[in-house]
Amino acid sequence: MSNTAIPNDDKAEERLVQESGQDALVASIVAPVIEDMGFRLVRVRLYDNNGLTLQIMAERPDGTMSVNDCEAVSRALSTVLDVEDPVPQAYSLEMSSPGIDRPLVRRSDFETWAGHISKIETAFLVDGRKRFRGHILRLDNDNVVLRRDNAAAGEDREVLVPLDAIASARLVLTDELIREALKRDKALREANDVDESDINKDN
């Protein structure tokens, strides 16, 4: 399947969670390359685990990311990173999909995965706290409505977390989330098979 450019409306949806420091520099270099190949940047992270690793997460606009996709993007980014050299130290490049317990970095991520449990950390206090865990109920204007599963006696279970307050957010791995992710993946693969069959018929 050939890669296609991301539609303009998708490019306009910026990530809510942005990197800082050296990670931000890498993100500014790799994001245009990833977008030109028909993917979206999810996250960039440099971490030391018995050696420096540069982890780059990406996905297609529909949320998929195959092994072949990872290999193709990794090759393209390796060339660009060698030229730009944003990380002077020796490192290993790790190209991956977001995974099932994925980071939530765009407004649409919270819409797509409403009903599932997430962990959210904010950059400043919201209702007297910075860490939240609970089911994503919906978006209310520019807020995530979360039904907390760790609310103390007398506290409201539902809380509004402003999108612009979120420093990090990710899904919590549950059996329900795994079932939903597998179901969506199967539906997307079947839809892609139908699309390719139509293309082959036309040719």
Residue pairs with C-beta under 8 A, 6 or more apart in sequence:
1 192
1 196
3 37
3 38
3 39
3 72
4 38
5 35
5 36
5 38
6 35
6 38
6 39
6 40
6 61
7 61
10 40
10 61
11 35
13 106
13 107
13 108
14 106
15 41
15 42
15 105
15 106
16 105
16 106
16 107
16 163
16 164
16 166
17 43
17 103
17 104
17 105
17 166
17 167
17 168
17 169
18 24
18 27
19 26
19 27
19 43
19 44
19 45
22 46
22 86
22 87
23 44
23 45
23 46
24 44
25 86
26 44
26 46
26 54
26 56
26 81
26 86
26 87
27 41
27 44
29 80
29 81
29 84
29 86
30 41
30 44
30 56
30 77
30 80
30 81
31 41
33 73
33 76
33 77
33 80
34 40
34 41
34 58
34 73
34 77
35 41
37 72
37 73
37 76
38 60
38 61
39 58
39 59
39 60
39 61
39 65
39 69
39 73
40 58
40 59
40 60
40 61
41 56
41 57
41 58
42 57
42 58
42 59
42 98
42 102
42 103
42 105
43 55
43 56
43 57
43 98
43 103
43 105
44 54
44 55
44 56
44 57
45 54
45 55
46 52
46 53
46 54
46 55
46 87
46 91
47 53
47 55
51 90
51 91
51 92
52 87
52 89
52 90
52 91
52 92
53 91
53 92
53 93
53 94
54 81
54 87
54 91
54 92
54 93
54 94
55 94
55 96
56 73
56 77
56 93
56 94
56 95
56 96
57 96
57 97
57 98
57 103
58 65
58 69
58 70
58 73
58 95
58 97
59 65
59 97
59 98
60 69
62 188
63 112
63 184
63 188
64 97
64 185
64 188
65 96
65 97
65 98
69 97
70 95
70 96
70 97
71 95
73 95
74 93
74 95
77 93
77 95
78 93
81 87
81 93
100 171
100 173
100 177
100 178
100 181
101 170
101 171
101 172
101 173
101 177
102 109
102 170
102 171
103 168
103 169
103 170
104 110
104 113
104 118
104 169
104 170
104 171
105 169
107 139
107 163
110 118
110 136
110 139
110 144
110 163
110 169
111 139
113 136
113 171
114 136
114 137
114 138
114 139
115 135
115 136
115 137
116 135
116 136
116 171
116 172
116 174
116 176
116 177
116 180
117 133
117 134
117 135
117 136
117 149
117 171
117 172
117 174
117 177
118 133
118 134
118 135
118 136
118 146
118 169
118 170
118 171
118 172
119 131
119 132
119 133
119 169
119 170
119 172
120 131
120 132
120 133
120 144
120 146
120 161
120 166
120 168
120 169
121 130
121 131
121 132
121 166
121 167
121 168
121 169
122 130
122 131
122 132
122 161
122 162
122 165
122 166
122 167
123 130
123 165
123 166
123 167
124 130
124 165
126 132
126 159
126 161
126 162
126 165
127 159
132 146
132 148
132 159
132 161
133 148
133 149
133 150
133 172
134 146
134 147
134 148
134 149
134 150
134 157
134 159
135 146
135 147
135 149
136 144
136 145
136 146
137 145
137 146
137 147
137 158
138 145
139 145
139 163
140 160
142 162
142 163
142 164
143 160
143 161
143 162
143 163
144 160
144 161
144 163
144 166
145 158
145 159
145 160
146 158
146 159
146 160
146 161
147 157
147 158
148 155
148 157
148 158
148 159
151 157
171 177
